[in-house]
Amino acid sequence: MATRSAGSLLPLLLAASALALGVAATARAEIYEVSPGDDFCAVFNGQAAPGDHVVLLPGTHPGPCNLSSGGVEGQPKVLRAADPDQPTAIVYDGNGSNVLDVNASDVTVAGLRFGPTNPGIDAIKIKAGDRTVVQGNHFVQIGGIAVSANTTTTRGLAILDNHFEDLQATGIYLGCHDGVGACAAENFVVAGNLIDGVDSANVGYGLEVKLDSFGIVRDNVIHDTKGPGIEIFGATDLGKRNLVDGNLVIGSRNNGTLEVAGGPTTVRSNVVIGGSYAGIYVYDYQDRDLVRDIQIVGNTVIGDAGPAIRLSEWAADKALELVGNAAWQEAGMGPAIPAAIDGVSWAGNVDCADPSACWVDGAGRDLWPVADGPLLAMGAAPTLAELAEDFCLSPRGDVPHVGALERIADVGPGALAVGFKAEIACPEGDTDGTTGGDTTGTSGGDTDGTTAGTTAATTDASGTSTGGESETGAATTAATTGDSGTTATTATSATSATSSSAGGEGDAEGCACRSDDRRGAPLGLVALVLVGLRRRRA
């Protein structure tokens, strides 16, 4: 790619270079390279057209910017770093604006660094527009919300593969407190992110999904938050389902680590560790009577100061399910599994009072099930929610194992470390399931999915078969996933080619809990960006 000296703006044809890198490109899209000190905001709003990339060269670029001109459906306008391996920051130390305000549809922001900012100053605030993509950015010491969408209703937001570090307020805030009457974030995907450290003068969530906002929360690692790592407030409409799937959430200092304040919500195949009030906590926020159509299935939960699983307002005939969870209570606040409730689907849960009988090293967070242990068969699959893949994407057996991890191990890869999920190792070896059932089988429905959109990755993301089928989508270029029609933002995935399989036959070099197998990158990002992101994490 040709470049010019600082101060120049160079439009380049994108199609040839993108095709050479194996990534779909829009016809005659252009790249505008912007040097530090030049006005990238004017270029983005005034010169770039739908499908174009405004590429910031390494260095510090002054903010703020109101991204007021976007792309069109299928042709986003992209603001990105030239090379994510070389620091490229948008810096704003004022108090009169956010760093980036988004006021247009089909905008992608990728590979950039934000922060620190002053108290109350958001890094990226989505004020209006649909199909915004925030991918592969690094947010450090943000004084306001790192990524917020709480001004008007937005649809198809995708927050992917970002690193949030040492935040001074909530990391991701989606929707308005009063729900759809004020605003909601609809059909979002929050996937593959690392949130490491949240403090705040207020609650300090990792991810907060407000009333009537709904979508997919998948494959994130969230660690050391003041408030809940994940909080789902539920919806007044049973068609607006949230799916919380395959996340590692560790240690809320003040609250439950993963909290659900309303349904319809499916929480499955997550690993939840610690929490001042609970590991997983389900309750009725402000007596909204939304504790209905909630499934807690196939999770591994370790309690410390608070109990592993705490449930409030659970009763019969409300489409509630607690099935196949493995739990251990470290600090005497037990029991780890609450007592069964008449009329509630409640089966196959195991209280690992002796963690060494359940896992390779429970105290050391090496949480793969051991052979001949109590986790090798939950007895029966959940009836209200699908459970087809485990935390590491291993296919579940016809009789799934209890907890989030299906793969059996005599020797595990070590503690579940804080880092991007794609870096988490899983045990080597054969997973055909000599114990506890063949892991090549499936449970709870077809996981093949069907492809929708131009370039798509297929994955299971359905949440349930109860309370109405939801159409949870996140972009026009999407993967239709599982039986419920849930969709996720995707395009030709430059990352999936190197992904290790977490299921089936383990290869000689082991495997990793890959998140990019389940959804690819947004259309419009060239492979250079994605390869750079992968290289940065290696």
N, C-alpha and C positions, 0 to 999 in steps of 0.2 A: 504494500500500500504506500503510495507516495505521500510525503508530508512537506509542509512548508515551514519557514521560520515563524517564531512567535509573532502573533499579530495578524496572521493571515487566516482567511476562511476558504477552505478548499472543498468544493463539491465534487464527489467522486461517484461514478456509477457503482452501485452495490451489486447488481445482478451477477456479474462475472465472478467477482471474488466470493460471493456467497455460494454460488454453485460449485466453485472449486473446493469449498470447505464442506460441501455436502449438506447445506442448509437451504431450505426454500426461501426465496426472496420475492418481493413484490416487483412488478415490472418497472424498470427505470427508476428505482428508488435511489436516492443520493445520500452520501455521507458528507456532513459538514464538520471538519475538524476545527476545534476552537482551542486556542492557546490560553494559558492562565492570564488573567487581566482583561481579556476580551469579553464582550457582552454575549455570553451564551444564551441568555434569556431572549434577547432580541432576535438571535438566529432561530431559536426554537419557535418563537411565536410569529416571526415575520418572514422568515425565508424557508424553513423546512415545510415540506408538504407531507400528507399522509404516506406512511411507509418509509420516510426518510429517517436517518440516524444523525443526531447531533452528538458528536464524539468529543469528549473533553480530554485533552492531552494531560499527561501527568503534571501534578502541581496543585496549587490552591486556587480555586475559582470563587470569587466573591458572590455571596447571595445577598438578599433573597431574590426569589423569582416566582412570579405567578404564571404557571403554565396554563395559559388561557386558550391556546389553540392546539387541538388534538388531531388524531387521525380519523379513520373511518373503520367500521367493523371489518376485521380481517387485515387491515393495514394500519397498525398503530404507529404513532410518532414516537421515536425512541430517543431518550437522553441517557447516555452511557459513558463509562470510562473507556479510553482507548485500549487499556490493558489492565485488568484487575490486579495483576501482580505488581503494578507500579502505582503507588498511592496517588489517588486523584480525589480531592476533597472539594465539597462546596461548603464554605465557611461563612457563618453570619453570627456576629457577636452583639447584635442590637436587640431591641425589645419591642419593635413596632410591627413585626411580621413573623410568620414562620419561615423556615429556610426555603421550603418549596410548598406553595399552594397549588393544588391541582383543581382546575375549573373547566375541564374539557374531558370528553370521552376518548378512549383508545390511546392512552398515554402509558409508556413503559419507562421506568427509571431503573437502571441496572449498573452494578459494579462500582458504585461510588461510596465515598466515606462522608459521614455527617457527624458533627459534634466536635467539642462540646457546645451546648447552647445554654442560654440563660434560663432561669426558672420560668416555666409557662410557655416556652417557645418550642413548638413542635418541629420535628425534622421534616416530615412529609405529611401534610394535611390534605386529605381528599375532600374538597368542599362541594364538588359537583362532578358528574360524569360517570360513565359506566366503563367496565372492562379495563380498569387501571391495573397495571402489573408493576410490582415492586420486587425486584429479584437481585440477589447476590450483593447487596449493599452491606456496609459496616456502620453501625450506629453506636457511638461511644459517648457516654456522659450527656445524654440528652436531658435537658431540664424540663421540657414538656413531654408530650406523648411522642414516641418515636414515629409511629405510623397511626394516623387516626382517620376514621371515616364516620364522623358524627355530626355532620351539618345538614345534609340532605340525603335522601335515599339514594344509595348506589347499588349497582348490580354487577356481578361478575368480577369483583376485586380478587386479585391473586397476589399473595404475599409469600414469596418462595425463597428459600436458601439464603436468608439474610442472617447476619451476625449482630446481635444486640448485646452490648457489654456495658456494665456499670451504669445502668440507667438511673436517673433521678426521679422518674415518674413511670407510670404504666407503659409497657412496651407497645402493645397493640390494642387499640380501642375501637370497636366496631359497633355502630348503631347509636341511637339515642336512648337515654334512660327510660323514657316513656313509651318507647316502642314505635310501631309503624305510624301512629298518629303524628309523631314528630319526625322521625326518620328511622330507617333501618338499612343494614348492610345485607343484601340478599344475594344468595348463590355465590358466596365467597369460598376461596380455598386459602388456608394458611398451612403451609407444608414445608418441611425440610429446614426449618429455622432453628437457630441456636440463640436462646435468651439466657444470659449468664450474669445474674446480679441485677436486682431491682430494689431500689430504695425510694422513699417518697414521704413527703409531708402528709399525704393522704393514704389511701389503701395500698397502692403499689402493686398492681396486678402484672403478671407476665402477659396474659391475653385475656381481654374482657369482651364477651359477646353479649350485648345488651338485649333487652326484651324484643322479640319478633325478628331479630337478626338471625340468619341461619346459613349453614354451609358445612364445609369439611375442615376439621382440625386434625392434621395427620403428620406423623413422622417428625415431630418437633422434639427438641431437647430443651427443657426449661428448668433452670436451677437457681436456687437462692433468691427467692422473691419475698418481699415483705408481706404482701397479701397473697391471695391464691395464685398459683402458677397458671391455671386455666379456670375461668369462671364462665359458665353457660347459664343465662337467665331464662331460657325457654321462650315459648311463643304462645300466643292466644289462638293460633291457627294450627290444628294438628297436621296440616300439610307442610309445615315449615320445620323440618327435622334438622337437628344438628347431629353430626357424626364426629366423635372424638376417638381416633383410631391410631394405635401404634406409636403413641408418644411416650417419652421418658420424662417424668416430672418429679423433681426432687426439692423438697424442703421449703414450705412456706413458713416464715418466721412467726406470723400472727394468726393464720387462718388454716382452713383445709387446703391441702396442696392441689387437689382437683375437685372443684365444687360445681355441683349442678343444682340450680335453683328452680328448674322447671323443665318440662318436656315439651314436645317430643324430642328425646335425646337418646342416642345409643353411645355407650362408652365401652369400647372393646379393645382387647389386646394391648392395653397400656401397662407400663411399669411405673408405679407411683410409690415414692419412698419418702417417708417422714411427713411432717406437718404438725404445727403447734396444736391445731384443733382436731385434725383427722388427716388420713391419707386421701381417701375419697369420701366426700361429704355430700349427701343429697338432702335438700331441705326446701321448705316452702317460703321463698323470699316475700316479705310483706304480705303474707297470707293471700297470695294471688290464686291459690288453688290450682297450681300448675304442676304439682307432683303427680303426673299421670303420663303414661306412655314413655317410661324411662327403662332402659335396659342396661344393666351393669354386668357384662359377660366377659369371661376369659381374661381377666386382668390379674397381674401380680402386684400385691400391695403390702408394703411394710410400714407399720405404724411405729412412732417413737413417743413423743410427748402426748399426742392424741391417739385414739384408736385407729387401726388400719382402715376400717370401713365404718362410717357413722351414717345412719339413715333416720330421717324424720318424716312424719306424716305419711308413712307407707301403709296402705290398706288394700283390701281385696277389691277386685273389679275395677282397677285403674290401669291395667296393661303394664304392670311393673314386673321386672324380672331381675333376679340376682342368681346367676348360674355360672358355675365353672371358674370361680375366682380362687386364687391361692393367696393366703394372707398370713402374716406373722406379726405379732405384737411384741415389740422389743421392750417396752418400758412399763409394763404392768397396768396399762390402761384398757386392757382387753374386755371381752374377748375380741379376737381379730375379726371373726365373722359374727355379725349380729344373729340373734335367735330368729328362727323362721317365723313367718307371719302367715296365718291361715288365709288362703285365697290368693297368695302371691306366688308366682313361679319361682321356686327356690330349690335348687338342686346342684349337686356336684361341687359344692364349695369345700375347700380344705383349709382348716386352721393348722398351719405349720408350726405348732408349738415347739417341735424339735426341728429347727431349720435344716440341720444336717441330714435329716431323713428326706427332705424335699429337694434341696438344691445342692449344687457342688459346694458352694460356700455362701450361705445366706447372709452371714454377718459381713462378709466381704463383697456383697452385691454381685457375686458370680451366680446368677439366678437361673441357670439351666437345670432342668429336672434331671435327677439321677435315676439310673436303672433300678427297677424294683421298688421305687418309692411310691408315695401315695398320690402323685400327680399324673399318673400315666393313663388315667381314664376318668373323665368326669361323669361317666355313667350314661348320660344322654345329652345330646346337643341342645342348645337353647331353642325354645319354641317361638319366641317373639322377635329374635334378632338373628341375623346371619353371623356365622363364625367360621370363615373359610380360610383365613390366613392368620399367622401369628405375628408377633412383634417384628420378627425378622423376615417376613414374607414367606416363610415356610408354609406350604399348604397344610391345613389341619387334616387330621385323619377322620375317618368315618365316625370314630369315637374320639373326639379331641382330647388332648391332654388338658389338665387343669392349669390355669394361669396363662400368662401372656406368651410363654415360650414353649414351642412344640418340640424342638430338637433335644434329644437325650444326650447326655455327656457324662463320661466318667471323670474327665478333666476339662474344665471350662477355660475360656480365654482370659479370665480375670474379671475384675470389677467392671460394671457398666460405668464407663467414664463420662465426664462432662465434655462434650464436643459434638460436632455434627453427627447425626445419626448414621450417615453413610460411613463413618469411621469406626463404628462399634463392631468389633469382631464377634463372630460366632464360632462354635466349635467345629473342628474339622471332622470329616468322616461321613459315613453312610447314614442317611436319615430315612431309609426305607421303612423304618418303624418295626424292628424286630420285637419291640415292646410297645404296647399301647396303641397298636393299630397302624395301618399303612398311611404314612403322611402324604402319599400321593393322592389320596382321596379328598373329598370335599364334604363340608357339612353346611346345611342350611341354604343350599341353592347353588345354581350355576355361577361360577366365577369367571367364565370366559369373557363376558361383556360383549358389547358391540361397539364398533368404531363410528363416531360421528364427527364431522368437521373435515378439514382438508388433510391434516397430518396429525395422527393421534396415537396415543399409547393406551393400552387396555389395562384396566385394573378393577378389582372389586372395591367398591366404596359404598355399597348399599348398607343401610342401617337397620332395617327392620321390615317386617311384613305386617305390622300392626299400626293402626291409626291413620291409614291412608298412605298411598305411594307418594313419595316426595320427588320433585324434579329439582334436585340441587345442582345447579350448573355454575360454571365459573368463567366461561368465555365462549366465543363463537367457534374458535378452533379448539375442540374439546374431545376428551375421551369419555364415551358413555361407559359407566362402570357399574357392573353388577346388575341385579334384578330390579333395583328401585329406580334406575334411570339417572342416578347421580352422575354429574359430569365434573371434570377437572380441567383447568387450563393446561394446554399442552401443544406441542408441535413436534417436528422431527427432533428426536432427543439425541444431542451430541454426547450426553453423558452415559446413556444406557449401554452403549457399545462396550464399555469397559466395566460394567457392573458385574459383581460376583453374584452368583445365584445363592440365595439363602435357603432354598428348598431343594428337594431331590438329592442327587448324589453330591456330596461335598467334594470339592477338588482338593488336590494335594496341598495347596497353599491356604486352605481355610476359606472363610467367606466373611462377608460383612453384611450388616443390616442396611441394605441399600434402600434409600427413599426414592431415588430417581427411576426405579423400575415401575413405580406406580403412577407417575405423571412426569411428563417431560418439561421442556422449557417453553416459554411463550413464543409464539410466532413473532419474528422480527428481531430476535437476538442472533447474531452470527455466531458460528461455532467458536471463534476466537475468544469470545467472552466466556462461554461455558467451559472451554478447556482451561482457561486461565483460572476460573473459580475452582475447578477441580484440582488444579495444580497447587493452588494456594492452600487447600485443605490437606494435602497429602502429608 
